Amino acid sequence: MAISRKVKSTLNGASWVRRMFEVGDELKQIYGEENVYDFSIGNPDLEPPPSLKKALKELADHPITGMHRYMPNNGYSETRRAIAEYIKEESGLPFTENHVVMTVGAAGGLNVTFKALLDEGDEVIVPSPYFMEFKFYIDNNGGEIRLVETNEDFSLNLEEIEKAIGEKTKVILINSPNNPTGVVYSQESLEKLGALLKRKSRELGRTIYLVSDEAYRRIVYDGVKLPNFFQFYPHTIRVTSHSKDLSLPGERIGYVAVSPLCEEADELISAIVFANRILGFVNAPALMQRLVAPLQRNSVHVREYEEKRDLFYNALTSFGYQVVKPQGAFYLFPKALIDDDLAFVQELQAKRILTVPGRGFGKPGYFRIAYAVDRKKIEAALPGFKEVAEKFRA
Ligand SMILES: Cc1ncc(COP(=O)(O)O)c(C=O)c1O
């Protein structure tokens, strides 16, 4: 066998999101792109802010000598400074450029963070349902994922988290706004989580780290203000990117920021920078670092996602679907109307509607809708959702 047994077994259980995406491609070939309603993958449909395109043109017309060369593994200091100033203002904490490392998206950021933190067998607690790639990122770096259930409304279940913390716990990874549920964790639950982690770290005699995946941090609705995670716990590491807020997922630009309140911040940053180098990322894309530096306070027009959320949520609930109303990201995670989420997703497929079964996120019995698509697609798909609901509710 050419490939490793481990990769082989992983490939056999390939991602449900990718699988559905591929089914979609087949359907599109048969019925034509416009007749397939693809809600399988979270690929932002909005264009980046016009200012980014302007800056890109400006750079192309007036190139800076050396702008394509190697750089320090943590990235350009101008970019890190711009980010640090923004986080400092947001959190009131003394962030400097030395607390920030530019990364190859949030995915690269999570991998370098885990490489820096984990020893073989260390556990990472992850509330479920969850973004399945986490499992691989943790495993890539020698760790083990430890899933904990969330509450019925997908809020953090602190009792379950407390029960899961043990001798092997090194990290808790949270993701808010959440993929796949769209839920935003409340200030109160984060305060309690911070208090719990302080107490447990004391009891264990070593630090548990809080890794906060904030890939959707700017995609929030209903006037909700995303709590600042750095305020609740000193040993907090933010991992984020501009894939969603500036609609740049193909450009692979993100960053990791370590709280200045973390006593080991310097050592941790050195380890993250080293991991950036040896995992082969070397540094985040140069051109993108220059372009996103002045855009830290910008984002795509979030109201457009919010309108799509409203359209979809109102329609689905009127058809009888049970859905927790998401306050962020661009996903809905309704209950399937039959126990078997895969069979349910296949019923939708028969209407040329592509979604992802909940088992793809560790939560069978549900399904995920990614609605970062043209509004017309949503409108055209709604009758199909209604027909399937009528079939199973009769
Ligand atoms: C929760 C979550 N974290 C991380 C990522 C990876 O983001 P990036 O494209 O910035 O690597 C995604 C992408 O969809 C995501 O949903």
Ligand as a Chemical Component Dictionary entry (heavy atoms), coordinates in Angstrom:
data_LIG
# 
_chem_comp.id                   LIG 
_chem_comp.type                 NON-POLYMER 
_chem_comp.pdbx_formal_charge   0 
_chem_comp.three_letter_code    LIG 
# 
loop_
_chem_comp_atom.comp_id 
_chem_comp_atom.atom_id 
_chem_comp_atom.alt_atom_id 
_chem_comp_atom.type_symbol 
_chem_comp_atom.charge 
_chem_comp_atom.model_Cartn_x 
_chem_comp_atom.model_Cartn_y 
_chem_comp_atom.model_Cartn_z 
_chem_comp_atom.pdbx_ordinal 
LIG C1 C1 C 0 -14.937 26.870 12.700 1  
LIG C2 C2 C 0 -13.914 27.047 11.639 2  
LIG N1 N1 N 0 -12.630 27.187 11.983 3  
LIG C3 C3 C 0 -11.676 27.326 11.064 4  
LIG C4 C4 C 0 -11.975 27.338 9.726  5  
LIG C5 C5 C 0 -10.868 27.491 8.736  6  
LIG O1 O1 O 0 -10.853 28.781 8.262  7  
LIG P1 P1 P 0 -9.704  29.298 7.264  8  
LIG O2 O2 O 0 -10.301 29.289 5.891  9  
LIG O3 O3 O 0 -9.403  30.667 7.711  10 
LIG O4 O4 O 0 -8.562  28.397 7.385  11 
LIG C6 C6 C 0 -13.293 27.182 9.309  12 
LIG C7 C7 C 0 -13.630 27.167 7.882  13 
LIG O5 O5 O 0 -14.725 26.977 7.447  14 
LIG C8 C8 C 0 -14.298 27.033 10.293 15 
LIG O6 O6 O 0 -15.579 26.865 9.962  16 
# 
loop_
_chem_comp_bond.comp_id 
_chem_comp_bond.atom_id_1 
_chem_comp_bond.atom_id_2 
_chem_comp_bond.value_order 
_chem_comp_bond.pdbx_ordinal 
LIG C1 C2 SING 1  
LIG C2 N1 SING 2  
LIG C2 C8 DOUB 3  
LIG N1 C3 DOUB 4  
LIG C3 C4 SING 5  
LIG C4 C5 SING 6  
LIG C4 C6 DOUB 7  
LIG C5 O1 SING 8  
LIG O1 P1 SING 9  
LIG P1 O2 DOUB 10 
LIG P1 O3 SING 11 
LIG P1 O4 SING 12 
LIG C6 C7 SING 13 
LIG C6 C8 SING 14 
LIG C7 O5 DOUB 15 
LIG C8 O6 SING 16 
# 
